[in-house]
Amino acid sequence: MFVNYFQDLFKILAESFLFSFKKFKALMPYMWIMIIIQVISYMSILWSVSLFEQNLINIKNILVFIFALILYFVAMFFMYKKVLSFLALEQNEEEFSCLKTLKALLTLTIFNLIPVLVFILGIFASSFFFNLSKVFMRCVNIFSIVFYISMSLALVEIARQKANNFVAVLKSIKFFFKNIFYTLPLFLVVYVLAFVLKFIVLALVIYVFWHLKVLFVINNLNFLDSILSVLSIYFYAVLYLGVQLNLVKNLERK
């Protein structure tokens, strides 16, 4: 039984890596361009905010801030449009339009806000039960981690276009927990790889900007780390998406 289990895990992971090598050129150059645009835009936003904090508020700085903010969200939008269209085509569904992408992102945003609401409730509960504040915060952190990981199949389920987006996300969470002995270890592998890639990218950014004497980036390393943490799973998105597709394909046969 255990032998078969580990064989299945290895098979899905191997198929996902093979898939990622085959589809690399079709997805990753576009993804990296979108990621670079988002990182540059984010750094520009931070630069503008730092100027505002120094009371250096003028038309030029305001325009730079607005342009960088728009550019960031546009790049994020088209990155997800590409991801959803890629997943849809791989499942023999039609490509995502801008409107479909917008609806999908709004749904994902609503679900991503759930841990934020739980965090607010945790703060509220801590104000009444101060002695249990650490317990509440640990529970909130555990819930957030589990919740975000459980949504790892949301993109592939939305891309199938078999139900409205809200129902699709709920189905993906149900599928995740129903097959947790497969989904959890495989996505942990992907997230560990994403963390390693983020660390490498962050180290390269620090190295380059240190030599360019742009110490603003180094001084705001935590902010840069936050945006790279959000984008890290997409540094090698084709593997992340390949795991989703192969999990669904293999486990639905069982």
Phi, psi and chi 1 to 4 in degrees:
 res  aa     phi    psi   chi1   chi2   chi3   chi4
   1 MET       -  -50.2 -178.3  178.4  176.9      -
   2 PHE   -65.4  -35.7  -75.5  104.8      -      -
   3 VAL   -62.7  -44.8  173.2      -      -      -
   4 ASN   -63.9  -38.5  -69.0  -24.2      -      -
   5 TYR   -61.3  -50.0  167.1   71.0      -      -
   6 PHE   -69.0  -31.0  -75.5  108.5      -      -
   7 GLN   -64.6  -41.4  -76.6  179.1  -18.9      -
   8 ASP   -64.8  -43.2  -71.9  -18.5      -      -
   9 LEU   -59.5  -47.8  -79.9  180.0      -      -
  10 PHE   -63.9  -38.9  179.9   78.7      -      -
  11 LYS   -62.4  -47.4  177.4 -172.6  174.1 -174.6
  12 ILE   -63.3  -42.7  -64.7  171.8      -      -
  13 LEU   -66.1  -42.7 -168.0   59.7      -      -
  14 ALA   -63.5  -43.4      -      -      -      -
  15 GLU   -62.9  -35.9  -73.3  178.1   -9.1      -
  16 SER   -68.3  -41.8  -59.3      -      -      -
  17 PHE   -65.2  -42.2  -89.2  104.7      -      -
  18 LEU   -62.2  -42.9 -176.6   60.6      -      -
  19 PHE   -59.4  -43.9  174.3   87.7      -      -
  20 SER   -64.6  -36.2   69.5      -      -      -
  21 PHE   -68.2  -39.9  -67.4  140.0      -      -
  22 LYS   -68.8  -37.2  -72.7 -178.6  177.4  179.0
  23 LYS   -99.7    5.2  -58.2  -67.8 -177.8  177.2
  24 PHE   -55.0  -51.8 -171.3   90.3      -      -
  25 LYS   -66.9  -28.3  -71.0 -176.9  179.2  179.4
  26 ALA   -72.8  -19.9      -      -      -      -
  27 LEU  -127.1  -47.4 -175.9   65.6      -      -
  28 MET   -66.7  -39.4  -70.4  -41.6  -57.7      -
  29 PRO   -56.6  -43.3  -27.9   36.5      -      -
  30 TYR   -63.1  -44.8 -176.7   92.4      -      -
  31 MET   -61.9  -43.2  -65.6  -63.1  -66.0      -
  32 TRP   -64.7  -37.7  -75.8  -17.5      -      -
  33 ILE   -61.7  -45.8  -69.7  171.1      -      -
  34 MET   -63.7  -38.9  -67.1  -60.9  106.0      -
  35 ILE   -66.3  -43.5  -71.9  172.3      -      -
  36 ILE   -60.9  -43.6  -70.2  169.2      -      -
  37 ILE   -60.9  -42.2  -68.1  173.2      -      -
  38 GLN   -65.9  -41.9  -72.8  178.6   77.6      -
  39 VAL   -65.0  -45.8  170.9      -      -      -
  40 ILE   -63.1  -42.3  -67.2  173.2      -      -
  41 SER   -62.8  -42.5  -58.4      -      -      -
  42 TYR   -63.1  -41.7 -170.0   75.4      -      -
  43 MET   -64.7  -37.5  -70.9  165.4   58.6      -
  44 SER   -65.5  -38.8  -60.3      -      -      -
  45 ILE   -62.8  -44.6  -68.7  168.2      -      -
  46 LEU   -62.3  -40.7  -70.1  179.9      -      -
  47 TRP   -62.2  -44.0  177.2 -102.9      -      -
  48 SER   -64.2  -43.0  -62.9      -      -      -
  49 VAL   -61.3  -40.6  170.1      -      -      -
  50 SER   -63.6  -36.4   71.3      -      -      -
  51 LEU   -68.6  -39.2  -66.3  177.1      -      -
  52 PHE   -63.1  -38.7  -64.3  155.2      -      -
  53 GLU   -65.1  -24.5  -70.2  174.8  -13.4      -
  54 GLN   -92.4   11.6  -60.7  171.5   45.3      -
  55 ASN    62.7   24.1  -68.0  -38.9      -      -
  56 LEU   -92.9   67.0  -61.9  175.2      -      -
  57 ILE  -101.3  113.3  -58.2  173.0      -      -
  58 ASN  -144.1  174.4   52.8   50.8      -      -
  59 ILE   -58.4  -42.5  -63.0  -63.0      -      -
  60 LYS   -61.1  -48.5  178.6 -175.8  174.9 -178.3
  61 ASN   -65.9  -37.0  -67.0  -21.6      -      -
  62 ILE   -66.0  -42.9  -67.3  172.5      -      -
  63 LEU   -64.7  -39.9  -71.3  175.8      -      -
  64 VAL   -62.2  -44.0  168.5      -      -      -
  65 PHE   -60.8  -47.8  174.5   78.0      -      -
  66 ILE   -63.7  -45.4  -66.1  171.9      -      -
  67 PHE   -62.9  -44.0  177.9   75.8      -      -
  68 ALA   -64.6  -39.3      -      -      -      -
  69 LEU   -63.6  -45.5 -164.2   64.2      -      -
  70 ILE   -63.6  -44.5  -67.2  171.5      -      -
  71 LEU   -62.1  -38.7 -168.4   61.1      -      -
  72 TYR   -61.5  -49.6  174.0   81.6      -      -
  73 PHE   -70.9  -32.8  -77.0  109.4      -      -
  74 VAL   -65.1  -44.8  168.1      -      -      -
  75 ALA   -63.9  -40.7      -      -      -      -
  76 MET   -64.0  -42.3 -178.7 -177.0   68.7      -
  77 PHE   -60.1  -49.4  175.4   84.6      -      -
  78 PHE   -73.4  -24.7  -78.1  104.0      -      -
  79 MET   -64.2  -47.3 -177.5 -177.2   78.4      -
  80 TYR   -70.5  -32.4  -82.6  101.9      -      -
  81 LYS   -61.7  -42.0 -177.3  178.1 -176.2  -62.6
  82 LYS   -65.1  -43.6 -179.9   68.4  172.0 -179.9
  83 VAL   -61.1  -49.5  165.8      -      -      -
  84 LEU   -66.2  -38.8  -70.2  166.9      -      -
  85 SER   -66.3  -39.9  -65.8      -      -      -
  86 PHE   -60.4  -48.1  176.8   83.2      -      -
  87 LEU   -65.1  -38.8  -72.5  170.4      -      -
  88 ALA   -64.7  -45.7      -      -      -      -
  89 LEU   -64.8  -35.4  -67.5  172.9      -      -
  90 GLU   -68.1  -20.1  -72.0  -63.5  -37.4      -
  91 GLN  -107.3   18.8  -61.4  177.0   96.8      -
  92 ASN    60.9   34.7  -59.8  -45.1      -      -
  93 GLU  -109.9  167.3  -61.7  -67.4  -20.5      -
  94 GLU   -75.8  153.8   62.6 -179.1   30.2      -
  95 GLU   -63.5  152.5 -167.2  171.5   -9.9      -
  96 PHE   -79.7  132.2  -94.3   63.5      -      -
  97 SER   -84.0  173.1   64.1      -      -      -
  98 CYS   -62.5  -39.6  -70.8      -      -      -
  99 LEU   -66.4  -44.4 -177.9   58.9      -      -
 100 LYS   -61.3  -40.4  -81.1 -173.9  178.4 -179.8
 101 THR   -63.9  -42.7  -56.1      -      -      -
 102 LEU   -61.4  -44.5 -178.7   60.1      -      -
 103 LYS   -62.3  -41.6  -70.9  179.4  178.6  177.7
 104 ALA   -63.5  -42.9      -      -      -      -
 105 LEU   -66.9  -37.0  -72.5  177.2      -      -
 106 LEU   -64.0  -41.3  -72.6  173.9      -      -
 107 THR   -63.9  -45.9  -57.7      -      -      -
 108 LEU   -63.2  -36.1  -69.6  170.6      -      -
 109 THR   -63.2  -43.0  -60.7      -      -      -
 110 ILE   -59.6  -45.9  -68.7  170.4      -      -
 111 PHE   -67.1  -37.4  -84.4   94.4      -      -
 112 ASN   -68.7  -18.9  -78.7  -45.1      -      -
 113 LEU   -81.9  -13.5  -73.8  174.9      -      -
 114 ILE   -59.1  -48.7  -69.4  175.4      -      -
 115 PRO   -59.7  -31.4  -26.1   37.0      -      -
 116 VAL   -65.2  -42.8  177.2      -      -      -
 117 LEU   -64.6  -39.4  -65.3  175.5      -      -
 118 VAL   -63.7  -38.9  173.0      -      -      -
 119 PHE   -62.0  -43.6  175.1   77.8      -      -
 120 ILE   -62.5  -41.6  -66.6  171.8      -      -
 121 LEU   -63.2  -37.0  -71.0  174.2      -      -
 122 GLY   -63.9  -41.8      -      -      -      -
 123 ILE   -63.2  -43.4  -64.8  -67.9      -      -
 124 PHE   -62.9  -44.3 -175.9   73.4      -      -
 125 ALA   -65.8  -35.6      -      -      -      -
 126 SER   -65.1  -30.2  -62.7      -      -      -
 127 SER   -69.0  -24.1   63.9      -      -      -
 128 PHE   -93.7  -33.4  -74.7   96.3      -      -
 129 PHE  -122.5   73.7  -54.6   96.8      -      -
 130 PHE   -59.3  -36.6 -177.1   75.9      -      -
 131 ASN   -65.5  -21.3  -66.8  -26.0      -      -
 132 LEU  -103.5   12.4  -63.2  174.0      -      -
 133 SER   -60.5  -40.5   58.9      -      -      -
 134 LYS   -66.2  -38.2  -70.1 -175.6  177.5  179.1
 135 VAL   -64.1  -44.5  175.0      -      -      -
 136 PHE   -60.4  -44.7  -74.8  134.2      -      -
 137 MET   -67.5  -36.7  -72.2  -58.7  101.0      -
 138 ARG   -66.0  -40.9  -75.2  172.7 -175.6  169.4
 139 CYS   -63.2  -40.7  -70.3      -      -      -
 140 VAL   -63.4  -43.8  167.6      -      -      -
 141 ASN   -63.4  -43.8  -70.4  -25.8      -      -
 142 ILE   -62.8  -44.5  -68.0  170.6      -      -
 143 PHE   -59.7  -45.0  171.3   81.5      -      -
 144 SER   -61.1  -45.7  -61.3      -      -      -
 145 ILE   -62.4  -49.1  -67.0  169.1      -      -
 146 VAL   -62.5  -41.6  172.2      -      -      -
 147 PHE   -64.1  -47.6 -177.4   81.6      -      -
 148 TYR   -65.3  -38.9  -75.9  128.7      -      -
 149 ILE   -66.0  -37.4  -67.6  177.3      -      -
 150 SER   -66.2  -18.2   72.0      -      -      -
 151 MET   -90.0   10.6  -76.0 -173.6   61.2      -
 152 SER   -63.4  -20.3  -63.1      -      -      -
 153 LEU  -103.1    9.2  -70.6  159.3      -      -
 154 ALA   -64.7  -40.4      -      -      -      -
 155 LEU   -63.1  -45.5  -69.9  173.6      -      -
 156 VAL   -68.7  -33.1   73.0      -      -      -
 157 GLU   -72.4  -40.1 -167.4   62.2   49.9      -
 158 ILE   -63.3  -40.7  -71.9  173.6      -      -
 159 ALA   -65.8  -20.5      -      -      -      -
 160 ARG   -71.0  -24.8  -61.1  174.6   82.0  174.2
 161 GLN    57.8   36.0  -55.6  174.6   56.4      -
 162 LYS   -94.3  -12.6  -58.3  -62.4 -176.6 -176.9
 163 ALA  -153.1  170.6      -      -      -      -
 164 ASN   -65.4  160.7   69.7   63.0      -      -
 165 ASN   -58.7  -40.1  -66.0  -31.6      -      -
 166 PHE   -62.3  -47.8 -168.3   87.3      -      -
 167 VAL   -64.6  -37.6  173.2      -      -      -
 168 ALA   -60.8  -42.4      -      -      -      -
 169 VAL   -65.8  -43.2  175.3      -      -      -
 170 LEU   -60.9  -40.4  -67.6  176.9      -      -
 171 LYS   -64.5  -37.5  -74.4  176.8   65.5  178.0
 172 SER   -66.4  -38.8   74.3      -      -      -
 173 ILE   -66.4  -42.9  -65.9  172.6      -      -
 174 LYS   -61.0  -43.7  178.6 -177.2  176.2 -178.3
 175 PHE   -62.2  -39.9 -174.2   90.9      -      -
 176 PHE   -60.6  -50.5  179.0   91.1      -      -
 177 PHE   -73.1  -31.8  -75.8  109.6      -      -
 178 LYS   -64.2  -32.7 -178.1 -179.9  177.1 -179.1
 179 ASN  -117.4   36.3  -58.2  -78.3      -      -
 180 ILE   -60.9  -27.8 -165.5  166.5      -      -
 181 PHE   -71.8  -14.3  -68.2  111.3      -      -
 182 TYR  -103.0  -46.3  -70.9   93.4      -      -
 183 THR   -67.4  -44.9   55.4      -      -      -
 184 LEU   -62.3  -53.6 -176.5   59.1      -      -
 185 PRO   -63.4  -36.0   18.7  -29.6      -      -
 186 LEU   -69.7  -40.8  -72.9  170.6      -      -
 187 PHE   -73.1  -29.2  -80.9  116.8      -      -
 188 LEU   -62.8  -39.6  -75.6  177.7      -      -
 189 VAL   -59.6  -46.0  169.7      -      -      -
 190 VAL   -63.8  -42.4  174.6      -      -      -
 191 TYR   -69.5  -34.5  -72.0  130.1      -      -
 192 VAL   -64.5  -44.4  168.0      -      -      -
 193 LEU   -61.4  -40.2  -72.6  175.0      -      -
 194 ALA   -62.9  -40.2      -      -      -      -
 195 PHE   -63.9  -41.9  176.9   81.0      -      -
 196 VAL   -63.9  -44.0  171.5      -      -      -
 197 LEU   -63.1  -39.6  -75.4  171.3      -      -
 198 LYS   -62.1  -41.8 -176.4 -161.3   77.1  168.8
 199 PHE   -62.4  -41.4  178.0   79.8      -      -
 200 ILE   -65.1  -46.2  -67.3  171.1      -      -
 201 VAL   -62.4  -43.8  171.3      -      -      -
 202 LEU   -61.8  -42.5 -165.8   60.5      -      -
 203 ALA   -62.5  -40.6      -      -      -      -
 204 LEU   -66.2  -41.5  -72.2  172.6      -      -
 205 VAL   -61.6  -45.8  168.8      -      -      -
 206 ILE   -61.3  -45.1  -65.9  170.3      -      -
 207 TYR   -60.3  -47.4  177.9   80.1      -      -
 208 VAL   -65.3  -49.1  170.0      -      -      -
 209 PHE   -74.4  -24.8  -77.3   95.9      -      -
 210 TRP   -65.2  -43.1 -177.5  -88.9      -      -
 211 HIS   -71.9  -25.7  -78.7  -90.0      -      -
 212 LEU   -84.7   -2.0  -68.2  174.8      -      -
 213 LYS    63.5   24.7  -53.3  -59.7 -178.9 -175.5
 214 VAL   -90.4   79.0 -175.7      -      -      -
 215 LEU   -72.6  -13.2  -61.2 -179.5      -      -
 216 PHE   -57.1  -41.9  164.6   78.1      -      -
 217 VAL   -64.9  -42.8  177.0      -      -      -
 218 ILE   -65.4  -40.7  -49.5  -58.4      -      -
 219 ASN   -67.4  -23.2  -67.2  -25.5      -      -
 220 ASN  -110.6   37.7  -70.5  -82.9      -      -
 221 LEU   -60.3  -37.7 -171.5   57.7      -      -
 222 ASN   -63.0  -37.5  -70.2  -28.1      -      -
 223 PHE   -68.7  -41.1  -65.8  102.3      -      -
 224 LEU   -65.4  -39.4 -172.9   59.2      -      -
 225 ASP   -62.2  -35.5  179.7   70.7      -      -
 226 SER   -65.7  -42.0   66.2      -      -      -
 227 ILE   -71.8  -36.1 -176.8   63.6      -      -
 228 LEU   -69.6  -30.4  -69.2  178.1      -      -
 229 SER   -65.2  -40.0  -65.6      -      -      -
 230 VAL   -66.6  -38.7  173.1      -      -      -
 231 LEU   -91.8   -9.9  -65.9  171.5      -      -
 232 SER   -58.3  -35.7   61.9      -      -      -
 233 ILE   -65.8  -18.7 -163.7   68.3      -      -
 234 TYR   -98.9   -0.3  -63.5  102.9      -      -
 235 PHE   -60.4  -34.8  -71.6  157.6      -      -
 236 TYR  -131.0   56.4 -164.5   18.8      -      -
 237 ALA   -57.9  -31.7      -      -      -      -
 238 VAL   -63.6  -29.3   71.2      -      -      -
 239 LEU   -73.8  -45.0  174.8   61.8      -      -
 240 TYR   -57.2  -44.9  174.6   50.5      -      -
 241 LEU   -72.2  -34.4  -56.5  179.2      -      -
 242 GLY   -64.3  -39.0      -      -      -      -
 243 VAL   -63.8  -42.8  168.8      -      -      -
 244 GLN   -58.4  -50.8  -68.8 -170.4   45.9      -
 245 LEU   -62.6  -44.1  -71.9  167.3      -      -
 246 ASN   -73.0  -31.9  -78.0  -68.9      -      -
 247 LEU   -62.1  -50.9  -92.5  168.1      -      -
 248 VAL   -61.6  -44.6  172.3      -      -      -
 249 LYS   -63.5  -45.6 -179.5 -178.9   72.3  175.9
 250 ASN   -75.9  -41.2  -78.2  -85.5      -      -
 251 LEU   -77.4  -27.1  -63.8 -179.5      -      -
 252 GLU   -71.7  -18.0  -77.4 -171.1  -22.1      -
 253 ARG   -76.4  -23.2  -68.6  173.5 -177.5  170.9
 254 LYS   -74.7      -  -67.6 -177.4  176.2  -66.3
